[in-house]
Amino acid sequence: MTEWNIQSRARACQACERSFADKEHYHTLLFDERAELRRLDICQACWEKSYSDGARDRKGFVSYWQGIFEAPPARQETIQKDTAESLLRKLIELNDPQYIPAGYILAVMLERKRALKVKEQIVREGRRIFVYEQPGTGDLFTVIDPDLQLNQLEDVQRDVARLLEHGLTIPEETPSPAADSQPEPTPDQP
Ligand SMILES: [Zn+2]
């Protein structure tokens, strides 16, 4: 299973591909696939046509809710100091297991501030996994419960405070040398 991830809200129905209008009601289904929890956002018409008949087990999704689509605002260019949410996004994108405890603590902090809402709790291979929603953007955050012991908690909280204070330095990606190699010339046919 993918350790943790962020799944953004779709801008269009993933069944009929029609774009969502601002303030349109949509339906989110979570499918428990072998590799990960897969999100599917669909419109009202597709919900009624394909999924609403109550046979959840047969349709294969494990969780479901409704939301209201909000057209995303224009992207802001200003660089801000990391907030708990931007830091959590960076940690999940890094996908480095050493940050799983810090990610979990950040998610709990954000939940207390009502900046994230728990939508689902799933146990996979003996580990508890929380699916949080950011209510504004509709983004889903899949976060693993690291099952912290009380004596580990203080260290992790200190790490999180340090990350919030000083930020996370992400190593720059170096372009791979293979990317600028020329295509092989086609040999002349006799
Ligand atoms: Zn649709």
Boltz pocket constraint, residues with backbone or C-beta under 6 A from the ligand:
constraints:
  - pocket:
      binder: B
      contacts: [[A, 13], [A, 14], [A, 15], [A, 16], [A, 17], [A, 18], [A, 42], [A, 43], [A, 44], [A, 45], [A, 46], [A, 47]]
      max_distance: 6.0
